[in-house]
Amino acid sequence: MMDLAALRAATPGLADGQVFLDSAGSSLPPKIVTDTVVAHLRREAEIGGYRAANERIDDLAAVKTSIATLIGATPDSIALSDSASRSWADFAYSVPLRPGDRVLISEADYASNAIAALQRAARTGAVVERIPSDDTGRLDTDALAAMLDERVKLVSLQHAPTNGGLVNPVGEATRIAHEAGALVLLDACQSIGQLPIDVAALGVDALSATGRKWLRGPRGTGFLYVRAELAETMEPARLDLHSASWVSPTEYRLAPDASRFEFWECDVAARLGLGAAVDYLLGLGADAVYAAVAERADHLRKTLPELPGVTVHDLGTEHSGIVSFTVDGHDPIAVRDRLAEHAVTVTVSHASSTLLDMTGRALPAIVRASPHYFVSTDDLDRCAAELARVIG
Ligand SMILES: *Cc1c(COP(=O)(O)O)cnc(C)c1O
């Protein structure tokens, strides 16, 4: 069992009594994360960034070890970056594509991924196609199997989308894609830090994730996991003197592992903060975190639809901690702003972020409530009570 009072006390953002339901957007970090970042920024100001980084060289290496532990990988398969979108693109732009090749994206795909795939396709003569969803809204694995052929080079999967509680059958879809020889890139932005992830069990070739959401890390952090064999053989689309070394006037040698997908310069303080966030999560246990998130999301899924005009828009059969809803006759932005006036933080997810899914369901926008384990039952009931007042 988690000690909720202690977890809340270790979250400075909760001190003023706000109800915080936006861990799918940008969560509240634990105190240790902010302290780690600020301490390093202070140290850089005292002795300069190079010496300050040298002092923490082991801790910086440990950031990858911690992430690897969290997802069941080895540290040399992790490339740190400044966002999930950066990591996704770093991998996707490195997959060789030729005219007639096919890239498959899913109905729930995030806009940044789709835009990058469309640009790559336009430049290479490849095409981007959409994998349909089944009747429940999950990625349709039979449809995927029927679409595959040897021209499919990359399949983009969403573990959990940004706009609702759907969890996709990633392991099964990956097995199917691999039978046709396609690479699988998993967007784990909304699953990392709330759902346990084991890359070996899922079998994906690469995975992108962000630090600031369910991991409770600093902004401007993210990472890419690349399966060992690929990390040793794939040529990244862009290189610098960290991802490769200049070995003769006309030659360079790629870094031997996933660090070939990293550039040298980075926000060292933020990276150390990400490490602190992952360690904090490892201390709690990924399974305990998921159980706590699921309990809170279930509570919202039961109580919100009891209010007049409120509809929860879940897809799929298994659900993440994202509860998205609309209120009849009320603009989602107005709902968000009215709740904020009463110290309840939720966000709005627009059709432009998940265009295929939202236009398919004729949803221009939804209100998104995403409770992490530090949210109390009292908080959830306050959210419902304030929403009832908004509806009037
Ligand atoms: C937030 C989000 C992203 C983008 O993450 P960044 O770190 O902002 O690049 C990608 N995919 C999904 C599903 C997201 O929710």
The ligand as a Tripos MOL2 file, in Angstrom:
@<TRIPOS>MOLECULE
LIG
   15    15     1     0     0
SMALL
NO_CHARGES

@<TRIPOS>ATOM
      1 C1          2.4700   14.2410  -25.1540 C.3       1 LIG1
      2 C2          2.4900   13.1840  -26.1830 C.ar      1 LIG1
      3 C3          3.5090   13.1200  -27.1260 C.ar      1 LIG1
      4 C4          4.5780   14.1820  -27.2600 C.3       1 LIG1
      5 O1          5.4520   14.2540  -26.1820 O.3       1 LIG1
      6 P1          6.5170   15.4380  -26.1630 P.3       1 LIG1
      7 O2          7.4430   15.1160  -25.0640 O.co2     1 LIG1
      8 O3          5.7260   16.6900  -25.9440 O.co2     1 LIG1
      9 O4          7.1770   15.4670  -27.4880 O.co2     1 LIG1
     10 C5          3.5080   12.0670  -27.9950 C.ar      1 LIG1
     11 N1          2.5560   11.1190  -27.9620 N.ar      1 LIG1
     12 C6          1.5530   11.1500  -27.0700 C.ar      1 LIG1
     13 C7          0.5440   10.0530  -27.0630 C.3       1 LIG1
     14 C8          1.4780   12.1870  -26.1610 C.ar      1 LIG1
     15 O5          0.4700   12.2310  -25.2840 O.3       1 LIG1
@<TRIPOS>BOND
     1     1     2 1
     2     2     3 ar
     3     2    14 ar
     4     3     4 1
     5     3    10 ar
     6     4     5 1
     7     5     6 1
     8     6     7 2
     9     6     8 1
    10     6     9 1
    11    10    11 ar
    12    11    12 ar
    13    12    13 1
    14    12    14 ar
    15    14    15 1
@<TRIPOS>SUBSTRUCTURE
     1 LIG1         1 GROUP 0 **** ****
